[in-house]
Amino acid sequence: MSNDVHTWLRALGLEQYSDAFAASDIDMRVLPHLTEADLRELGLSLGHRKILMAAVAESFGTTSRPTRITATAAKHQPVPHIASSERPPERRLLSVLFCDLVGSTELSRRLDPEDLREVLRSYQDKVAETVIRYGGYVARYMGDGIMAYFGWPRAYEDQGERAVRAGLEALAAVQALRARDTELKARVGIATGQVVVGDLIAGSVREEAAVAGETPNLAARLQAIAQPNQLIIAESTRRLIGDAFVVENLGEIALKGFGTGTSVHLVKSEREVESRFHAAHARELSPFVGRVHELTLLVERWKLARGAKGQAILLSGDAGIGKSRLVQVFTETLGSTPHEVIRLQCSPYHSNSALFPIVQSLSRTAAFRPEDQNEQRLIKLERMLADLGFDTSTVGPAYAELLSLDYHDRYGELELPPQQRKSLILQTLVEHFVHRAGRVTLLLIVEDAHWIDPTTTELLDALLAPINRAPVMLLVTHRPSWKFEWPSAYGHVLPLSIGALAQPLVADMVRNIVGLSANARLVNEIIDRSDGIPLFIEEMARFLAERENSECEIKMVLPATLQGSLLARLDRCEPAARETAQIASVIGREFSQGLLTRVCEFPSAELDAAVAELMAAHLLLRAGSSEDTYVFRHALIQDAAYQSLLVSKRQRYHAAIARALVEYREIAETQPELIARHFSEAALPELALPFWRRAGDRAIARSANYEAIDHYEKVLAIAQKLPDAQGREVTVLETKIALGWAQIAAGDLQQASATFADSAREARAVDKPDALANSAIGFAQANFYSHDPLGTSINLLLEALPAIEAKDTRQGCQILSALGRAFYMNGDLERADASNSKAIEIARRIDDERTLCEALFNPLLVPAALSGKQSQSLLKRLGELLGIAERLNDADFRTRALATRIYYCAEFGDREGMIGALDTFCSLIEGQQMTHQQWVGQHGRAMLALLDGDFAAAEGFAENAYQLGRRRYGESVEGVYGMQMFTIRREQGRLSEVAPIVKHFIDRGNLNTWKPGFAAVAAELGFKPQAQELLDEMRDTGFALPMDAMRSTTLSYLADVCAALDDAVSARAVYDLLEPYRHMTVTAGVVTVCYGSAGRFLGELAEVLTDWDRAEQHFDEALRMDRDMQAYPWLAHTQHRFARMLRRRSRRGDLERAEVLLNESWTTACRLEMTALIDRIREQRH
């Protein structure tokens, strides 16, 4: 028996499998241990497996013997499809290759049937050999057509590239065949897509490796439009192959059964690229993040290498961890420093081709072209060696031998035995690299050493010692599976392992790809599922970006660019282990052995073995210190296993898991959403519904508001499909009301209003007064928070009240409280007090602290100046409210009370109280799912920064708030943002920039609020006639303004306009309206702007009225309050206006005091860069 496996296979007529055996390191020692499953993985057909197994049995002394006839006949059979009897149907991303022999009909007319059969056999064998060599699966022979799969029964990370390489080589192999001096030609089509593949069994009929899906049909259509010797691929395949091939876009072509146009591409040839990384990342790379330590270490080692202290770095990490990207960034840091880079790229297709990376590198350096003849290549080789300073006559034979050139006529024979010839080539290459390092510091990069061939490994081994004394840095990238002993033998060899990126870096990377406005939940989803692996992050983020930030698809679909890589790891496992992983993937990323045992149908010992195999393959890890709990190493491994299951099988597993979990009482109580999800995925919605409802209620109780919304929406989707007999109407109504409150808690106010309006319509239609009342209460709450007009709320509350007013219930109390609040906000104080007092009375009687808290809160909505309440009285009531909120442990009440406290402290000039309430507010909402409160908090910070005169910080906070609020509320957030930006730009002398914004608000109907602001803009920009016209219009209405928190601010704008126009008639009316605020600040909204003391505006109005003494009193009061508030910008304005008044009055000492005030104002204005005020002071001085 020969020791050469190739010779042994050739004797059996199975030499086409030689490369597959060599690629898997199978020699004669391994043959007795091969199983039929092993042979199937290697690509042997059913018949060929039987032949080989029988031959192994005969050769190694068993009783089974193949006959000579069988062995001989095998030579004349084309490679048939590979049996897959042990592989059940599953979902796969498949690259399908369809190859067709051109002109077979013409050949059938010209050739004898036996000759035709031989031609077809040769054609089929050539194509099949090529397919198998690249890991493909020959699925079917159809006359002169061949269909092959890449990605099943074994997946590969580069299955698209394998399919294209096989296609190109198949075309070349067929072209080399002859039929009566006629050159044969073929054409190939390749498409990639999701399919179901596996055995199709119907009664006694069995079709192995059957495939369902459009991908095979598309591949066949592509083959049909290809010209002879052409390879056409679909867009789906084009996306997988990167820049590894020269591809021409043929545009969109109409294919039968595929709509009006299908994007197709012509593959012309393999592209010469230095590395797989460059081929895979032809598109723009995302910005590099992290790896600071590793990059610093590489730079330090490079400095040593430049000093002739050669270094070797063995850079290790899992696939996709970023090894090649780190190498690329490192080479970029070298910049213009004198150096030379040589890249040696190992290949998964040539791991048994001696010195393949060297041959490729030298061929690129010598500029070899595919069409070059031997003589041309020799000339190019000599030119390259001469350019590098080598003696061609001495080293030429070794290089020519290495590059497989016929050199004997030029250099003579290398009369050496094979081993010495190999040694000569290795020594020549060592000298080659050391010589090149003598010219300039050499960076020798070996990429993907886990695919390195043995001879190249010997070369590196021989190179390590001499580079220690040369300016060389050897940088080797590899996966952890590649083993070596060099660090223990050489001090200048450093192993460097790189791990996952930290979460903040992942978030940065995602936003760099998707955009800064990326949905935070989707960013978190990618963080959770990518496990910090850059390849996973980038592909998932790009997948998301291409789908316009769709939330559902990122969870449901694994990017095609990752599927092959992930499934390849599972396919290396035995069938039992693979199925165990699939079942575990249905349970979740983390699972217990106990639950897995209950769901699996395997014997215990077999299950233990399967789990052990998955752990050995690094697909599973133990979860913490538990011996009984496991976790998928990567979330995307779980996704890949899950998505490979047929939907019917998934549903069966989900149902079994859900029923098993119900029996775990603790899980049923604490994780109802887990059971609900499994029942839903099992297509058992009625069983899922009560668990989703329970999950929503638990989420609300824990302020997990987004989760609550999600759970209630699932309940609603199920309930709306229930038959009437199952209480559909009641369930839908109850769920909508619960959903509306969850939306309010999360800050989704517009959606909450729509939800409650919808539930109110349904309650009215089915005559459910309680549901109508609850809908009215919720609708009023959402309208109040979103500052929408309250007329609809009032009408709905009044409609709901009669049916329940007679009952002394919490529900009636809530309606009365909501009515009181709405009336207060509309300025109808009499009706407000009546409704609210009744609500407080009932709440106290029935001991309903929650509704009492609401009712006590309502009067605080009326501006203090109009309510007649003193500051201490209001703050005492706020303290009472906070106490109730603390007892109720209600975050919503607490934040509302704190926000109101911020407002009143600002309005009453209590800076410390305002800051304390703001700090408490922000700490309370930190990390919570409370979008509305987070929006309020950012605006509160902006308000405080404005009070301090830090306009840049104020703008930053305002921008943050705007982005946060815009995503949640839409345009309704523009008012607060617009007010803050109006204030900032006004102080910066940039009012012209905001004039269009103010006009926009006026056009949208916000006349009462924004018309005074627009009049102020017009007056300050010098458009006094227009400002006068606006002021006259408002005076004609009696300056009718809402009784809300914006009232004093609006009046302050009118005061500025009156002063600018010197309009005494309007000034008298505005003074009377503003006078109730004389001991307070002008504060816009709860957390918008505090403009300092109202005395400043009253003082300028009194100045217009020439009431000098009253003006002086107001300005003095303003100076005191603004200093106490440390409101430096407004203090500067008060000083400036007071100085102007004193100059106009010109009593004894007025001019001296005016000069002091003006100097103080100037100093502050310059320090805070208040451009507009600086200009006014200059005008006043001149």
Secondary structure, DSSP 8 states (H G I E B T S, - for coil): --S-HHHHHHHTT-GGGHHHHHHTT--TTTGGG--HHHHHHHT--HHHHHHHHHHHHHHTT-S----HHHHHHGGGS-------TT---EEEEEEEEEEEETTHHHHHHHS-HHHHHHHHHHHHHHHHHHHHHTT-EEEEEETTEEEEEESSSS--TTHHHHHHHHHHHHHHHHHT-EETTEE--EEEEEEEEEEEEEEEEETTEEEEEEEESSHHHHHHHHHHH--TT-EEEEHHHHTTSTTSEEEEEEEEE--TTS-S-EEEEEEEEE---S-HHHHHT-S--------HHHHHHHHHHHHHHHTT--EEEEEE--TTSSHHHHHHHHHHHTTTSS-EEEEEE--TT-TTSTTHHHHHHHHHHTT--TT--HHHHHHHHHHHHHHTT--HHHHHHHHHHHTT---HHHH------HHHHHHHHHHHHHHHHHHHHHHS-EEEEEE-GGG--HHHHHHHHHHHHHHTTTTEEEEEEE-TT----HHHH-TTEEEEE-----HHHHHHHHHHHH-TT--HHHHHHHHHHHTT-HHHHHHHHHHHHHTTT-HHHHHH---HHHHHHHHHHHHTS-HHHHHHHHHHHHH-SEEEHHHHHHH--S-HHHHHHHHHHHHHTTSEEE-TT-SSEEEESSHHHHHHHHHTS-HHHHHHHHHHHHHHHHT-HHHHHH-HHHHHHHHHHTT-HHHHHHHHHHHHHHHHHTT-HHHHHHHHHHHHHHHTTS-GGGTHHHHHHHHHHHHHHHHHHHT-HHHHHHHHHHHHHHHHHTT-HHHHHHHHHHHHHHHHHHT--SHHHHHHHHHHHHHHHTS--HHHHHHHHHHHHHHHHHT-HHHHHHHHHHHHHHHHHTT-HHHHHHHHHGGGGS-HHHHT--HHHHHHHHHHHHHHHHHHT-HHHHHHHHHHHHHHHHHTT-HHHHHHHHHHHHHHHTTSS-HHHHHHHHHHHHHHHHHHT-HHHHHHHHHHHHHHHHHHHGGGGHHHHHHHHHHHHHHTT-HHHHHHHHHHHHHTT-HHHHHHHHHHHHHHTT-HHHHHHHHHHHHHTT----SSTTHHHHHHHHHHHHHHHT-HHHHHHHHHHHGGGTTSEEEETTTTEEEEETHHHHHHHHHHTT-HHHHHHHHHHHHHHHHHHT-HHHHHHHHHHHHHHHHHH--TTHHHHHHHHHHHHHHHHHHHT-HHHHHHHHHHH-
